[in-house]
Amino acid sequence: MGNLASLDMRARGGEARLRALLEDLVQYYVGVYPQNPLALVVWFEKAPDRPDQNLLALFAGRLRDEITVTPRQSLSWKTGVEGPPYLEVHASSVEHFSQELTNRPAELSRYRDHAEVLYFDKKQLNDEITRFFNIITAPPGLIRCWYVDPDTYDRYVRGELTLRSQMVGRPNLGIVKTDESTDFMHAKAIPHLEFNQRWLPLSFAAVKNYAWYSDWQSHPDRPGYLLVEGESLYQILRFEVKSAPEYATRFQLLEKLPDDRYPEVYLRAVLPSERAAA
Amino acid sequence: MTDTLRSICEQCSHLNAPRLDFIPPELTRNKGIIDRDLRELVTAANGELDRSVVLLSGSLFESVLFSFLRGQETYIGAIRGRPFAFDPNMSLQNYKEIFNRFFGRAIPGSELPDLIVEYRDTIHINRELALPDDTCSRASRDLIRILDKLLEDLTGFAAPATE
């Protein structure tokens, strides 16, 4: 059986071990307050070669109106060993930290100094905090979409449902437009999905797993639709794969596909007048 | 019209003829459970039972990742630079995060999307009431394709390297 553990792994340095110790602590924090889930952990004033490390931990909801600094503790707490590396944890709530960002931003700047986000739950964070720590979960042009399959579209045309009713729950995909006609009637876009809270481009092998592609592949004569944020509607015309090494940089994608081959969906805008006539 | 569950399932070769060599040999009971559930999943898909397919697929993602990750503690420990102890009491969300982090690149294209967790949690009266009518239908179709791809990726990972 292939087991990567048998491969000759490159030597891991002290930082990796330190990070692993911190991650074990973060895992412990994840469930420590069931009513106040962990929202963010930042390793700040990061200096792996020093014996003392610092973490900022923010929990959802309201805990105390302060940033509590815990007594210095050994990171080998699990084994009961008292020795370096040591850790100081600055704990607070998302709500309090946001207020402090508004009232005393200069005093919080140390939390951004040589900082690395070790954990975040974007459902629990607000825009101020994600901006402050530069947590980027989507490329700038990403548009969230809900897939409307041909049968559902027919029901909409017959007046049996509204398109708005399809826009609940997690979006079925995101798109980043790579081209758009001057009259905004036609566009090309790269399909994205969320992986570990980040919107990433899908490879051609991956798009095959989803109804918005496979329905088109099985029945290209019966188009499906994408309903985008703001309730604009696009008809899916076709998919093509393009070799485009420049896309990752040009569209600030969060990850580059290894082979630079990006599936693109070709779209046609469905005007409100057309929808009414249908 | 959308593809039927039956026609999608027929194209999923790894659901129909699974090779579970990626599970360590000592975990024979795990293999038995996964084999049994895959057979039930195929039966449910052939019967166009959307909700049963969603439930069984979610459970199978958990079983497959649970069994695979248990066998990879040494590898994960090597990557981390510190021993890794797999916590069997965690949820699909955690298994998915661990898998994506340590295997998403080692097995190219194998990263699992966040929506599998949401789809798995669809079967709850309060959630279903808030979601469109066809959510289970779409979830079942996407889930069996993603599960088939995961089994394909893990089977390839476990296969002996060709000279």
Interface residues (C-beta under 8 A of the other chain):
Chain A: M1 G2 N3 L4 A5 M9 R12 G13 A16 R17 R19 A20 L21 E23 Q27 Y147 D149 P150 D151 T152 L161 S165 Q166 V168 G169 R170 N172 L193 E194 F195 N196 Q197 L200 S203 A205 A206 K208 N209 Y210 A211 S214 D215 S218 H219 R222 P258
Chain B: M1 T2 D3 I8 D21 F22 P24 G71 Q72 T74 Y75 A78 I79 R80 G81 R82 F84 D87 K96 E97 N100 R101 G104 A106 P108 G109 E111 L112 P113 D114 L115 E118 A130 L131 P132 D133 D134 T135 R138 R141 D142 R145 I146 K149 F157 A158 A159 P160 A161
